[in-house]
Amino acid sequence: MATRAPLLRKASGSRLKPVADSLETVGFVSKGDRKLLDHKAQKDYYDSIVKRYMEFCARHAKDLDAAWTSLPKSASDDATKNPPASLPSKPTGTTTPSPASELSTILLSLRKLREAVLATASTIPNIFSQQVHLFSVKVAIQAQHPPSYSPSLRYLIEELHSPSHPLPDSDLKEVISYQILDYACRLQDLGAAYELRARARRKYAFHSSVVDEALHALAHDDWVIFWRIRRGVDSNMRAVMNWAEDRVRRHALKAVGKAYLHTDIKWITEGCTGEKNLTWEKLVEMEKLGWQKEGDKIIIRRPKQKPPVNLTPIKEAA
């Protein structure tokens, strides 16, 4: 037994040693890391990212929308920032990473891979580069992180889609739609969005009734059409349109406030916001509404009471 004790202590110590994250052990090509300059290594790393993405979706399946929007706002609002790299990997009292930490790792890993793909663009298959950038765009759009999807959208359309290596028609239509709606919804630049659509029609024979109706709804402040379109699109398109969510909701509430004295509560919480599960209390908290609830009605403002008419008969002069 005496001869085995050191071995047992050594084994016990090795079990306590933290296992390095396979995605985080790879560095950036721009900082001198050469692990991803080999195409096979790139494919293996891409497969690892996809696997981590699938695990993320499965782990947070019960409330995936909340998980997707868990990144700190500052990381999404500033288009000059990369995904946050210093988020705590484990919240206090839990054994699994936080959604924000998982997203950060996935987005950073995709950026490392994109750098490597760009650095080896002349030696790797174009179709693989398209695959990496398209997947990166979809993940980053769901995470609402423009620095990770906006450059890739441009690169896919302007560089990776070519006569010799065209994107599939469905993918090309998809990325053009993302780009146009990103300008209209996130950047609030309808002029640029219409210009992009016109250029895409000329150059790529692009057409999308969804994009057409969304632009029309935003240009004419038609929240009814905007919410209808948003309900009918897939999760990626919805995530891009969500950049305009607050703006459209507030315009709807402002218009209703000017036009009505009272209205049905369901029409306010669903019709004006596009959400089926939003409660009146939550809406009041979000928008600081001063309207009053009376049963199933919302009293927006009460009509002013007219002063009583004096009906005292006028005495005739003697």
Phi and psi restraints in degrees (value plus and minus 20) as a CYANA .aco file:
   2 ALA   PHI     -83.3   -43.3
   2 ALA   PSI     -53.5   -13.5
   3 THR   PHI     -96.3   -56.3
   3 THR   PSI     -37.9     2.1
   4 ARG   PHI    -113.4   -73.4
   4 ARG   PSI     -37.3     2.7
   5 ALA   PHI     -76.5   -36.5
   5 ALA   PSI     -67.6   -27.6
   6 PRO   PHI     -78.6   -38.6
   6 PRO   PSI     -57.6   -17.6
   7 LEU   PHI     -85.1   -45.1
   7 LEU   PSI     -59.9   -19.9
   8 LEU   PHI     -85.2   -45.2
   8 LEU   PSI     -60.0   -20.0
   9 ARG   PHI     -85.7   -45.7
   9 ARG   PSI     -57.8   -17.8
  10 LYS   PHI     -86.7   -46.7
  10 LYS   PSI     -62.5   -22.5
  11 ALA   PHI     -83.9   -43.9
  11 ALA   PSI     -61.4   -21.4
  12 SER   PHI     -81.0   -41.0
  12 SER   PSI     -60.7   -20.7
  13 GLY   PHI     -85.9   -45.9
  13 GLY   PSI     -57.2   -17.2
  14 SER   PHI     -88.0   -48.0
  14 SER   PSI     -49.9    -9.9
  15 ARG   PHI     -88.7   -48.7
  15 ARG   PSI     -46.4    -6.4
  16 LEU   PHI    -103.9   -63.9
  16 LEU   PSI     -32.1     7.9
  17 LYS   PHI     -92.3   -52.3
  17 LYS   PSI     106.1   146.1
  18 PRO   PHI     -84.7   -44.7
  18 PRO   PSI     121.3   161.3
  19 VAL   PHI    -106.2   -66.2
  19 VAL   PSI     109.2   149.2
  20 ALA   PHI     -88.5   -48.5
  20 ALA   PSI     120.5   160.5
  21 ASP   PHI     -90.9   -50.9
  21 ASP   PSI     105.3   145.3
  22 SER   PHI     -82.4   -42.4
  22 SER   PSI     -48.4    -8.4
  23 LEU   PHI     -97.8   -57.8
  23 LEU   PSI     -53.7   -13.7
  24 GLU   PHI    -104.3   -64.3
  24 GLU   PSI     -34.7     5.3
  25 THR   PHI     -93.3   -53.3
  25 THR   PSI     -35.4     4.6
  26 VAL   PHI    -110.1   -70.1
  26 VAL   PSI     117.7   157.7
  27 GLY   PHI    -125.9   -85.9
  27 GLY   PSI    -191.8  -151.8
  28 PHE   PHI    -108.5   -68.5
  28 PHE   PSI     117.5   157.5
  29 VAL   PHI     -79.4   -39.4
  29 VAL   PSI     -57.9   -17.9
  30 SER   PHI     -85.0   -45.0
  30 SER   PSI     -36.7     3.3
  31 LYS   PHI    -126.9   -86.9
  31 LYS   PSI      -5.5    34.5
  32 GLY   PHI      78.4   118.4
  32 GLY   PSI     -21.9    18.1
  33 ASP   PHI     -96.9   -56.9
  33 ASP   PSI     111.2   151.2
  34 ARG   PHI    -131.7   -91.7
  34 ARG   PSI     -10.7    29.3
  35 LYS   PHI     -83.5   -43.5
  35 LYS   PSI     -50.5   -10.5
  36 LEU   PHI    -121.8   -81.8
  36 LEU   PSI      -3.5    36.5
  37 LEU   PHI    -103.3   -63.3
  37 LEU   PSI     -27.7    12.3
  38 ASP   PHI    -116.2   -76.2
  38 ASP   PSI     112.8   152.8
  39 HIS   PHI     -84.1   -44.1
  39 HIS   PSI     -58.4   -18.4
  40 LYS   PHI     -82.2   -42.2
  40 LYS   PSI     -60.9   -20.9
  41 ALA   PHI     -83.5   -43.5
  41 ALA   PSI     -56.6   -16.6
  42 GLN   PHI     -82.5   -42.5
  42 GLN   PSI     -65.2   -25.2
  43 LYS   PHI     -83.8   -43.8
  43 LYS   PSI     -62.3   -22.3
  44 ASP   PHI     -83.7   -43.7
  44 ASP   PSI     -60.9   -20.9
  45 TYR   PHI     -87.5   -47.5
  45 TYR   PSI     -59.6   -19.6
  46 TYR   PHI     -81.3   -41.3
  46 TYR   PSI     -64.5   -24.5
  47 ASP   PHI     -81.2   -41.2
  47 ASP   PSI     -56.8   -16.8
  48 SER   PHI     -87.0   -47.0
  48 SER   PSI     -58.5   -18.5
  49 ILE   PHI     -85.9   -45.9
  49 ILE   PSI     -64.7   -24.7
  50 VAL   PHI     -80.7   -40.7
  50 VAL   PSI     -61.7   -21.7
  51 LYS   PHI     -82.2   -42.2
  51 LYS   PSI     -62.7   -22.7
  52 ARG   PHI     -85.2   -45.2
  52 ARG   PSI     -57.2   -17.2
  53 TYR   PHI     -82.8   -42.8
  53 TYR   PSI     -64.7   -24.7
  54 MET   PHI     -84.1   -44.1
  54 MET   PSI     -58.3   -18.3
  55 GLU   PHI     -84.9   -44.9
  55 GLU   PSI     -60.0   -20.0
  56 PHE   PHI     -80.1   -40.1
  56 PHE   PSI     -66.9   -26.9
  57 CYS   PHI     -83.8   -43.8
  57 CYS   PSI     -61.1   -21.1
  58 ALA   PHI     -88.9   -48.9
  58 ALA   PSI     -61.1   -21.1
  59 ARG   PHI     -85.1   -45.1
  59 ARG   PSI     -53.6   -13.6
  60 HIS   PHI    -132.3   -92.3
  60 HIS   PSI       6.1    46.1
  61 ALA   PHI     -79.1   -39.1
  61 ALA   PSI     -50.7   -10.7
  62 LYS   PHI     -89.7   -49.7
  62 LYS   PSI     -47.3    -7.3
  63 ASP   PHI    -168.4  -128.4
  63 ASP   PSI      44.2    84.2
  64 LEU   PHI     -87.3   -47.3
  64 LEU   PSI     -54.7   -14.7
  65 ASP   PHI     -80.1   -40.1
  65 ASP   PSI     -63.2   -23.2
  66 ALA   PHI     -84.9   -44.9
  66 ALA   PSI     -58.5   -18.5
  67 ALA   PHI     -85.2   -45.2
  67 ALA   PSI     -60.5   -20.5
  68 TRP   PHI     -84.9   -44.9
  68 TRP   PSI     -52.7   -12.7
  69 THR   PHI    -119.5   -79.5
  69 THR   PSI       4.3    44.3
  70 SER   PHI    -105.5   -65.5
  70 SER   PSI     -30.9     9.1
  71 LEU   PHI     -84.2   -44.2
  71 LEU   PSI     125.2   165.2
  72 PRO   PHI     -75.7   -35.7
  72 PRO   PSI     121.7   161.7
  73 LYS   PHI     -77.0   -37.0
  73 LYS   PSI     -58.0   -18.0
  74 SER   PHI     -80.6   -40.6
  74 SER   PSI     -49.0    -9.0
  75 ALA   PHI     -93.9   -53.9
  75 ALA   PSI     -42.8    -2.8
  76 SER   PHI    -117.6   -77.6
  76 SER   PSI     -52.7   -12.7
  77 ASP   PHI     -94.9   -54.9
  77 ASP   PSI     -53.7   -13.7
  78 ASP   PHI    -114.2   -74.2
  78 ASP   PSI      90.4   130.4
  79 ALA   PHI     -92.8   -52.8
  79 ALA   PSI     -22.8    17.2
  80 THR   PHI    -114.2   -74.2
  80 THR   PSI     -26.7    13.3
  81 LYS   PHI    -115.6   -75.6
  81 LYS   PSI     126.2   166.2
  82 ASN   PHI    -106.0   -66.0
  82 ASN   PSI     150.6   190.6
  83 PRO   PHI     -75.6   -35.6
  83 PRO   PSI     121.4   161.4
  84 PRO   PHI     -81.4   -41.4
  84 PRO   PSI     107.8   147.8
  85 ALA   PHI    -122.6   -82.6
  85 ALA   PSI     -26.9    13.1
  86 SER   PHI    -134.3   -94.3
  86 SER   PSI       2.3    42.3
  87 LEU   PHI     -90.0   -50.0
  87 LEU   PSI     124.9   164.9
  88 PRO   PHI     -82.3   -42.3
  88 PRO   PSI     115.4   155.4
  89 SER   PHI     -95.1   -55.1
  89 SER   PSI     -47.6    -7.6
  90 LYS   PHI    -156.9  -116.9
  90 LYS   PSI     101.8   141.8
  91 PRO   PHI     -85.5   -45.5
  91 PRO   PSI     137.5   177.5
  92 THR   PHI     -78.4   -38.4
  92 THR   PSI     110.9   150.9
  93 GLY   PHI      63.0   103.0
  93 GLY   PSI     -12.3    27.7
  94 THR   PHI    -143.1  -103.1
  94 THR   PSI     144.7   184.7
  95 THR   PHI    -133.2   -93.2
  95 THR   PSI     -17.6    22.4
  96 THR   PHI    -139.7   -99.7
  96 THR   PSI     131.4   171.4
  97 PRO   PHI     -83.9   -43.9
  97 PRO   PSI     134.0   174.0
  98 SER   PHI     -91.5   -51.5
  98 SER   PSI     134.2   174.2
  99 PRO   PHI     -75.7   -35.7
  99 PRO   PSI     -60.3   -20.3
 100 ALA   PHI     -83.0   -43.0
 100 ALA   PSI     -59.7   -19.7
 101 SER   PHI     -86.2   -46.2
 101 SER   PSI     -61.1   -21.1
 102 GLU   PHI     -83.1   -43.1
 102 GLU   PSI     -65.8   -25.8
 103 LEU   PHI     -81.3   -41.3
 103 LEU   PSI     -62.7   -22.7
 104 SER   PHI     -78.1   -38.1
 104 SER   PSI     -64.9   -24.9
 105 THR   PHI     -82.9   -42.9
 105 THR   PSI     -63.2   -23.2
 106 ILE   PHI     -85.0   -45.0
 106 ILE   PSI     -65.6   -25.6
 107 LEU   PHI     -87.3   -47.3
 107 LEU   PSI     -60.7   -20.7
 108 LEU   PHI     -84.5   -44.5
 108 LEU   PSI     -58.9   -18.9
 109 SER   PHI     -85.6   -45.6
 109 SER   PSI     -60.3   -20.3
 110 LEU   PHI     -85.1   -45.1
 110 LEU   PSI     -55.6   -15.6
 111 ARG   PHI     -86.8   -46.8
 111 ARG   PSI     -60.5   -20.5
 112 LYS   PHI     -79.6   -39.6
 112 LYS   PSI     -63.4   -23.4
 113 LEU   PHI     -87.3   -47.3
 113 LEU   PSI     -60.8   -20.8
 114 ARG   PHI     -81.6   -41.6
 114 ARG   PSI     -61.1   -21.1
 115 GLU   PHI     -79.4   -39.4
 115 GLU   PSI     -65.3   -25.3
 116 ALA   PHI     -85.9   -45.9
 116 ALA   PSI     -59.9   -19.9
 117 VAL   PHI     -83.9   -43.9
 117 VAL   PSI     -61.6   -21.6
 118 LEU   PHI     -86.1   -46.1
 118 LEU   PSI     -58.3   -18.3
 119 ALA   PHI     -87.9   -47.9
 119 ALA   PSI     -45.2    -5.2
 120 THR   PHI    -135.7   -95.7
 120 THR   PSI       4.6    44.6
 121 ALA   PHI     -77.2   -37.2
 121 ALA   PSI     -51.9   -11.9
 122 SER   PHI     -98.9   -58.9
 122 SER   PSI     -30.1     9.9
 123 THR   PHI    -138.5   -98.5
 123 THR   PSI     -27.2    12.8
 124 ILE   PHI    -131.5   -91.5
 124 ILE   PSI     137.8   177.8
 125 PRO   PHI     -82.6   -42.6
 125 PRO   PSI     117.4   157.4
 126 ASN   PHI     -81.3   -41.3
 126 ASN   PSI     -54.8   -14.8
 127 ILE   PHI     -84.4   -44.4
 127 ILE   PSI     -51.7   -11.7
 128 PHE   PHI     -89.9   -49.9
 128 PHE   PSI     -61.2   -21.2
 129 SER   PHI     -81.5   -41.5
 129 SER   PSI     -61.9   -21.9
 130 GLN   PHI     -80.4   -40.4
 130 GLN   PSI     -63.2   -23.2
 131 GLN   PHI     -81.3   -41.3
 131 GLN   PSI     -65.6   -25.6
 132 VAL   PHI     -83.7   -43.7
 132 VAL   PSI     -67.7   -27.7
 133 HIS   PHI     -89.2   -49.2
 133 HIS   PSI     -56.4   -16.4
 134 LEU   PHI     -87.3   -47.3
 134 LEU   PSI     -63.0   -23.0
 135 PHE   PHI     -84.3   -44.3
 135 PHE   PSI     -61.6   -21.6
 136 SER   PHI     -80.7   -40.7
 136 SER   PSI     -62.3   -22.3
 137 VAL   PHI     -80.4   -40.4
 137 VAL   PSI     -66.8   -26.8
 138 LYS   PHI     -85.5   -45.5
 138 LYS   PSI     -61.6   -21.6
 139 VAL   PHI     -86.1   -46.1
 139 VAL   PSI     -65.8   -25.8
 140 ALA   PHI     -88.3   -48.3
 140 ALA   PSI     -52.5   -12.5
 141 ILE   PHI     -85.0   -45.0
 141 ILE   PSI     -64.0   -24.0
 142 GLN   PHI     -82.1   -42.1
 142 GLN   PSI     -57.8   -17.8
 143 ALA   PHI    -100.4   -60.4
 143 ALA   PSI     -23.2    16.8
 144 GLN   PHI      32.8    72.8
 144 GLN   PSI      32.9    72.9
 145 HIS   PHI    -141.7  -101.7
 145 HIS   PSI      67.6   107.6
 146 PRO   PHI     -73.7   -33.7
 146 PRO   PSI     -59.2   -19.2
 147 PRO   PHI     -79.8   -39.8
 147 PRO   PSI     -41.3    -1.3
 148 SER   PHI    -113.6   -73.6
 148 SER   PSI     -38.4     1.6
 149 TYR   PHI    -134.3   -94.3
 149 TYR   PSI     -49.5    -9.5
 150 SER   PHI     -82.6   -42.6
 150 SER   PSI     -68.8   -28.8
 151 PRO   PHI     -83.3   -43.3
 151 PRO   PSI     -56.9   -16.9
 152 SER   PHI     -87.8   -47.8
 152 SER   PSI     -54.0   -14.0
 153 LEU   PHI     -80.6   -40.6
 153 LEU   PSI     -68.3   -28.3
 154 ARG   PHI     -82.3   -42.3
 154 ARG   PSI     -63.0   -23.0
 155 TYR   PHI     -85.8   -45.8
 155 TYR   PSI     -59.4   -19.4
 156 LEU   PHI     -81.3   -41.3
 156 LEU   PSI     -66.1   -26.1
 157 ILE   PHI     -95.8   -55.8
 157 ILE   PSI     -63.4   -23.4
 158 GLU   PHI    -110.1   -70.1
 158 GLU   PSI     -44.6    -4.6
 159 GLU   PHI    -138.7   -98.7
 159 GLU   PSI     -70.2   -30.2
 160 LEU   PHI     -98.8   -58.8
 160 LEU   PSI     -44.0    -4.0
 161 HIS   PHI    -110.6   -70.6
 161 HIS   PSI      94.1   134.1
 162 SER   PHI    -163.6  -123.6
 162 SER   PSI     144.0   184.0
 163 PRO   PHI     -76.9   -36.9
 163 PRO   PSI     -54.1   -14.1
 164 SER   PHI    -102.3   -62.3
 164 SER   PSI     -46.6    -6.6
 165 HIS   PHI    -157.0  -117.0
 165 HIS   PSI      49.2    89.2
 166 PRO   PHI     -93.1   -53.1
 166 PRO   PSI     127.3   167.3
 167 LEU   PHI     -90.0   -50.0
 167 LEU   PSI     129.9   169.9
 168 PRO   PHI     -75.4   -35.4
 168 PRO   PSI     126.4   166.4
 169 ASP   PHI     -73.8   -33.8
 169 ASP   PSI     -61.4   -21.4
 170 SER   PHI     -86.0   -46.0
 170 SER   PSI     -59.4   -19.4
 171 ASP   PHI     -89.4   -49.4
 171 ASP   PSI     -60.2   -20.2
 172 LEU   PHI     -82.4   -42.4
 172 LEU   PSI     -65.8   -25.8
 173 LYS   PHI     -80.5   -40.5
 173 LYS   PSI     -58.7   -18.7
 174 GLU   PHI     -84.3   -44.3
 174 GLU   PSI     -70.3   -30.3
 175 VAL   PHI     -90.0   -50.0
 175 VAL   PSI     -53.4   -13.4
 176 ILE   PHI     -85.4   -45.4
 176 ILE   PSI     -61.1   -21.1
 177 SER   PHI     -82.0   -42.0
 177 SER   PSI     -63.0   -23.0
 178 TYR   PHI     -78.3   -38.3
 178 TYR   PSI     -66.4   -26.4
 179 GLN   PHI     -84.9   -44.9
 179 GLN   PSI     -64.9   -24.9
 180 ILE   PHI     -82.8   -42.8
 180 ILE   PSI     -67.9   -27.9
 181 LEU   PHI     -88.3   -48.3
 181 LEU   PSI     -49.0    -9.0
 182 ASP   PHI     -83.9   -43.9
 182 ASP   PSI     -62.0   -22.0
 183 TYR   PHI     -85.3   -45.3
 183 TYR   PSI     -61.0   -21.0
 184 ALA   PHI     -94.0   -54.0
 184 ALA   PSI     -61.5   -21.5
 185 CYS   PHI    -112.3   -72.3
 185 CYS   PSI     -66.8   -26.8
 186 ARG   PHI    -104.4   -64.4
 186 ARG   PSI     -69.6   -29.6
 187 LEU   PHI    -104.3   -64.3
 187 LEU   PSI     -30.7     9.3
 188 GLN   PHI      35.4    75.4
 188 GLN   PSI      18.5    58.5
 189 ASP   PHI    -136.8   -96.8
 189 ASP   PSI      62.7   102.7
 190 LEU   PHI     -86.1   -46.1
 190 LEU   PSI     -52.7   -12.7
 191 GLY   PHI     -80.2   -40.2
 191 GLY   PSI     -67.1   -27.1
 192 ALA   PHI     -86.2   -46.2
 192 ALA   PSI     -56.5   -16.5
 193 ALA   PHI     -84.1   -44.1
 193 ALA   PSI     -64.1   -24.1
 194 TYR   PHI     -85.8   -45.8
 194 TYR   PSI     -56.8   -16.8
 195 GLU   PHI     -85.2   -45.2
 195 GLU   PSI     -62.5   -22.5
 196 LEU   PHI     -82.4   -42.4
 196 LEU   PSI     -60.6   -20.6
 197 ARG   PHI     -84.0   -44.0
 197 ARG   PSI     -63.5   -23.5
 198 ALA   PHI     -82.3   -42.3
 198 ALA   PSI     -62.2   -22.2
 199 ARG   PHI     -85.4   -45.4
 199 ARG   PSI     -61.0   -21.0
 200 ALA   PHI     -86.9   -46.9
 200 ALA   PSI     -53.1   -13.1
 201 ARG   PHI     -85.3   -45.3
 201 ARG   PSI     -62.1   -22.1
 202 ARG   PHI     -90.2   -50.2
 202 ARG   PSI     -65.0   -25.0
 203 LYS   PHI    -106.1   -66.1
 203 LYS   PSI     -55.4   -15.4
 204 TYR   PHI    -142.1  -102.1
 204 TYR   PSI     -13.2    26.8
 205 ALA   PHI      35.0    75.0
 205 ALA   PSI      18.6    58.6
 206 PHE   PHI     -91.5   -51.5
 206 PHE   PSI     117.9   157.9
 207 HIS   PHI    -171.4  -131.4
 207 HIS   PSI     114.0   154.0
 208 SER   PHI    -170.3  -130.3
 208 SER   PSI      95.9   135.9
 209 SER   PHI     -85.4   -45.4
 209 SER   PSI     -50.7   -10.7
 210 VAL   PHI     -84.1   -44.1
 210 VAL   PSI     -68.1   -28.1
 211 VAL   PHI     -83.4   -43.4
 211 VAL   PSI     -63.7   -23.7
 212 ASP   PHI     -78.1   -38.1
 212 ASP   PSI     -68.6   -28.6
 213 GLU   PHI     -88.0   -48.0
 213 GLU   PSI     -57.4   -17.4
 214 ALA   PHI     -84.6   -44.6
 214 ALA   PSI     -64.1   -24.1
 215 LEU   PHI     -83.8   -43.8
 215 LEU   PSI     -61.3   -21.3
 216 HIS   PHI     -83.0   -43.0
 216 HIS   PSI     -62.4   -22.4
 217 ALA   PHI     -83.6   -43.6
 217 ALA   PSI     -61.8   -21.8
 218 LEU   PHI     -89.8   -49.8
 218 LEU   PSI     -58.9   -18.9
 219 ALA   PHI     -87.6   -47.6
 219 ALA   PSI     -50.3   -10.3
 220 HIS   PHI    -129.1   -89.1
 220 HIS   PSI      -7.0    33.0
 221 ASP   PHI      32.6    72.6
 221 ASP   PSI      21.1    61.1
 222 ASP   PHI    -117.0   -77.0
 222 ASP   PSI      70.8   110.8
 223 TRP   PHI     -90.4   -50.4
 223 TRP   PSI     -47.4    -7.4
 224 VAL   PHI     -81.6   -41.6
 224 VAL   PSI     -68.2   -28.2
 225 ILE   PHI     -87.9   -47.9
 225 ILE   PSI     -60.1   -20.1
 226 PHE   PHI     -79.6   -39.6
 226 PHE   PSI     -67.0   -27.0
 227 TRP   PHI     -86.8   -46.8
 227 TRP   PSI     -56.9   -16.9
 228 ARG   PHI     -83.0   -43.0
 228 ARG   PSI     -63.9   -23.9
 229 ILE   PHI     -84.4   -44.4
 229 ILE   PSI     -64.9   -24.9
 230 ARG   PHI     -80.2   -40.2
 230 ARG   PSI     -57.4   -17.4
 231 ARG   PHI     -87.7   -47.7
 231 ARG   PSI     -47.2    -7.2
 232 GLY   PHI    -114.1   -74.1
 232 GLY   PSI     -26.4    13.6
 233 VAL   PHI    -116.4   -76.4
 233 VAL   PSI     150.8   190.8
 234 ASP   PHI     -96.3   -56.3
 234 ASP   PSI     155.7   195.7
 235 SER   PHI     -84.8   -44.8
 235 SER   PSI     -52.2   -12.2
 236 ASN   PHI     -90.2   -50.2
 236 ASN   PSI     -66.3   -26.3
 237 MET   PHI     -83.0   -43.0
 237 MET   PSI     -59.9   -19.9
 238 ARG   PHI     -82.3   -42.3
 238 ARG   PSI     -59.4   -19.4
 239 ALA   PHI     -83.7   -43.7
 239 ALA   PSI     -56.7   -16.7
 240 VAL   PHI     -88.8   -48.8
 240 VAL   PSI     -64.1   -24.1
 241 MET   PHI     -85.7   -45.7
 241 MET   PSI     -45.2    -5.2
 242 ASN   PHI     -83.2   -43.2
 242 ASN   PSI     -38.1     1.9
 243 TRP   PHI     -82.7   -42.7
 243 TRP   PSI     -44.6    -4.6
 244 ALA   PHI    -117.1   -77.1
 244 ALA   PSI     -18.5    21.5
 245 GLU   PHI     -76.3   -36.3
 245 GLU   PSI     -72.7   -32.7
 246 ASP   PHI     -81.3   -41.3
 246 ASP   PSI     -62.8   -22.8
 247 ARG   PHI     -83.1   -43.1
 247 ARG   PSI     -65.7   -25.7
 248 VAL   PHI     -87.1   -47.1
 248 VAL   PSI     -62.1   -22.1
 249 ARG   PHI     -81.9   -41.9
 249 ARG   PSI     -64.7   -24.7
 250 ARG   PHI     -87.9   -47.9
 250 ARG   PSI     -55.7   -15.7
 251 HIS   PHI     -84.5   -44.5
 251 HIS   PSI     -61.8   -21.8
 252 ALA   PHI     -81.5   -41.5
 252 ALA   PSI     -66.3   -26.3
 253 LEU   PHI     -84.5   -44.5
 253 LEU   PSI     -57.3   -17.3
 254 LYS   PHI     -86.5   -46.5
 254 LYS   PSI     -61.8   -21.8
 255 ALA   PHI     -85.9   -45.9
 255 ALA   PSI     -62.7   -22.7
 256 VAL   PHI     -83.7   -43.7
 256 VAL   PSI     -61.4   -21.4
 257 GLY   PHI     -81.5   -41.5
 257 GLY   PSI     -50.0   -10.0
 258 LYS   PHI    -104.0   -64.0
 258 LYS   PSI     -46.4    -6.4
 259 ALA   PHI    -118.9   -78.9
 259 ALA   PSI     -41.4    -1.4
 260 TYR   PHI    -143.9  -103.9
 260 TYR   PSI     130.7   170.7
 261 LEU   PHI    -109.5   -69.5
 261 LEU   PSI     -57.9   -17.9
 262 HIS   PHI    -173.5  -133.5
 262 HIS   PSI     141.9   181.9
 263 THR   PHI    -180.1  -140.1
 263 THR   PSI     151.2   191.2
 264 ASP   PHI     -92.2   -52.2
 264 ASP   PSI     118.0   158.0
 265 ILE   PHI     -83.7   -43.7
 265 ILE   PSI     -57.4   -17.4
 266 LYS   PHI     -86.7   -46.7
 266 LYS   PSI     -56.0   -16.0
 267 TRP   PHI     -85.1   -45.1
 267 TRP   PSI     -53.6   -13.6
 268 ILE   PHI     -92.5   -52.5
 268 ILE   PSI     -71.7   -31.7
 269 THR   PHI     -91.9   -51.9
 269 THR   PSI     -46.1    -6.1
 270 GLU   PHI    -128.0   -88.0
 270 GLU   PSI     -71.4   -31.4
 271 GLY   PHI     -84.6   -44.6
 271 GLY   PSI     -56.9   -16.9
 272 CYS   PHI    -109.4   -69.4
 272 CYS   PSI     -38.2     1.8
 273 THR   PHI    -132.3   -92.3
 273 THR   PSI     -36.5     3.5
 274 GLY   PHI      56.0    96.0
 274 GLY   PSI     -11.9    28.1
 275 GLU   PHI    -133.6   -93.6
 275 GLU   PSI     115.8   155.8
 276 LYS   PHI    -105.4   -65.4
 276 LYS   PSI     -47.7    -7.7
 277 ASN   PHI    -127.1   -87.1
 277 ASN   PSI      -7.6    32.4
 278 LEU   PHI    -100.4   -60.4
 278 LEU   PSI     105.2   145.2
 279 THR   PHI    -105.2   -65.2
 279 THR   PSI     139.2   179.2
 280 TRP   PHI     -81.3   -41.3
 280 TRP   PSI     -60.7   -20.7
 281 GLU   PHI     -82.0   -42.0
 281 GLU   PSI     -61.0   -21.0
 282 LYS   PHI     -87.5   -47.5
 282 LYS   PSI     -59.8   -19.8
 283 LEU   PHI     -83.4   -43.4
 283 LEU   PSI     -62.3   -22.3
 284 VAL   PHI     -80.0   -40.0
 284 VAL   PSI     -62.3   -22.3
 285 GLU   PHI     -85.8   -45.8
 285 GLU   PSI     -60.4   -20.4
 286 MET   PHI     -88.0   -48.0
 286 MET   PSI     -64.4   -24.4
 287 GLU   PHI    -127.9   -87.9
 287 GLU   PSI     -17.2    22.8
 288 LYS   PHI      35.2    75.2
 288 LYS   PSI      25.8    65.8
 289 LEU   PHI     -95.4   -55.4
 289 LEU   PSI     120.8   160.8
 290 GLY   PHI    -123.5   -83.5
 290 GLY   PSI      -9.6    30.4
 291 TRP   PHI     -92.4   -52.4
 291 TRP   PSI     135.5   175.5
 292 GLN   PHI    -126.8   -86.8
 292 GLN   PSI     124.4   164.4
 293 LYS   PHI    -121.4   -81.4
 293 LYS   PSI     109.1   149.1
 294 GLU   PHI    -151.7  -111.7
 294 GLU   PSI      78.1   118.1
 295 GLY   PHI      46.6    86.6
 295 GLY   PSI    -143.2  -103.2
 296 ASP   PHI    -115.9   -75.9
 296 ASP   PSI      -8.7    31.3
 297 LYS   PHI    -133.0   -93.0
 297 LYS   PSI     131.3   171.3
 298 ILE   PHI    -133.8   -93.8
 298 ILE   PSI     100.5   140.5
 299 ILE   PHI    -109.5   -69.5
 299 ILE   PSI      90.6   130.6
 300 ILE   PHI    -100.6   -60.6
 300 ILE   PSI     -68.3   -28.3
 301 ARG   PHI    -177.5  -137.5
 301 ARG   PSI     132.1   172.1
 302 ARG   PHI    -119.4   -79.4
 302 ARG   PSI     121.4   161.4
 303 PRO   PHI     -83.5   -43.5
 303 PRO   PSI     123.1   163.1
 304 LYS   PHI     -89.3   -49.3
 304 LYS   PSI     116.0   156.0
 305 GLN   PHI     -96.1   -56.1
 305 GLN   PSI     109.4   149.4
 306 LYS   PHI     -96.1   -56.1
 306 LYS   PSI     124.2   164.2
 307 PRO   PHI     -83.6   -43.6
 307 PRO   PSI     124.0   164.0
 308 PRO   PHI     -81.3   -41.3
 308 PRO   PSI     122.4   162.4
 309 VAL   PHI    -100.2   -60.2
 309 VAL   PSI     112.7   152.7
 310 ASN   PHI     -97.6   -57.6
 310 ASN   PSI      90.3   130.3
 311 LEU   PHI    -119.2   -79.2
 311 LEU   PSI      -9.6    30.4
 312 THR   PHI     -85.2   -45.2
 312 THR   PSI     105.4   145.4
 313 PRO   PHI     -86.0   -46.0
 313 PRO   PSI     122.5   162.5
 314 ILE   PHI    -100.7   -60.7
 314 ILE   PSI     106.8   146.8
 315 LYS   PHI     -92.7   -52.7
 315 LYS   PSI     114.1   154.1
 316 GLU   PHI     -98.4   -58.4
 316 GLU   PSI     128.5   168.5
 317 ALA   PHI     -88.9   -48.9
 317 ALA   PSI     121.3   161.3
